[in-house]
Amino acid sequence: MKKVLITGMAGLVGSVIQKHLTKDFLLSSLDLVDIPNIKSFKEDITNLDSIKYVFNNQDAVIHLAADPNGGATWDSILPNNIIGTYNVFEASRLAGIKRIILASSNHVVGFTPVKDKPYKSIYEERTTVKGSDIPYVGTNEIRPCCLYGVSKSFGESLASYYYDQFGISVISIRIGGVFENDEFGDKPSHKALWLSHKDLGQVMKKSIEAPLDIGHKIIYGISENDFRIHDIEPGKDIGYFSNDNAAGELKITDLDYQSYFKCNGPH
């Protein structure tokens, strides 16, 4: 059974992953708090020397730990999302780990649906056109809408470097919207970005098991939603096939000023 270290397991995404992967992998946690019934290491990822030992004898790392707030300031982004991510990658390298799964975010391309038609019309409930009727936003695009998105773009660049320089295969997952109780609500952006708990578990499992020669792969962690605007086809390269869909009809209303996508909260 593969040993998988998860940073930031105490958060919502981490707790969902724990539930879905615990039967298939030997999980351990690196976080600021202990996780019940899981081997836990209470350390701060902003201190490389203090976390090196945690990575010994691990087969893979799922890196979730970060400030997840779309409105986070640079004072928090720098230590938690930039330095912390570097430390996790470097500790993985020193321990000889060859697979990292990076929790990236839809915020890496956050300004695309905010600024550009026809995506903007979907997020503002000004159209009933479905995502399948327009060109999907691909994985090559980088257009962050906030410093949080910038930090996730940095993580993807770091992943590319660590593969080319050190041969560490990284799957960077641009996670959409993971919601408590697996409910996505009525906002149009929720229906576009929803990643079901089951699909989250699946994409993480497939990322752990993907062959190392896939190198660095960027995919979207989003379910097969009728109104999604992001291209989830690249996920098939690691065997990810969504089983869920936030189906439904968009209501034609005034501009949704409280759109989930506007970087005023965590993914």
Secondary structure, DSSP 8 states (H G I E B T S, - for coil): --EEEEETTTSHHHHHHHHHHTTTSEEEEEESS--TTSEEEE--TT-HHHHGGGGTT-SEEEE--S---TT--HHHHIIIIIIHHHHHHHHHHHTT--EEEEEEEGGGGTHHHHHSTTHHHHHTT-----GGGS--B-TT----SSHHHHHHHHHHHHHHHHHHHH--EEEEEEE-B--GGG---S-HHHHHHB--HHHHHHHHHHHHHS-GGG-EEEEEE----TT--B--GGGGGGT--------------S--TT-TTSSSS--
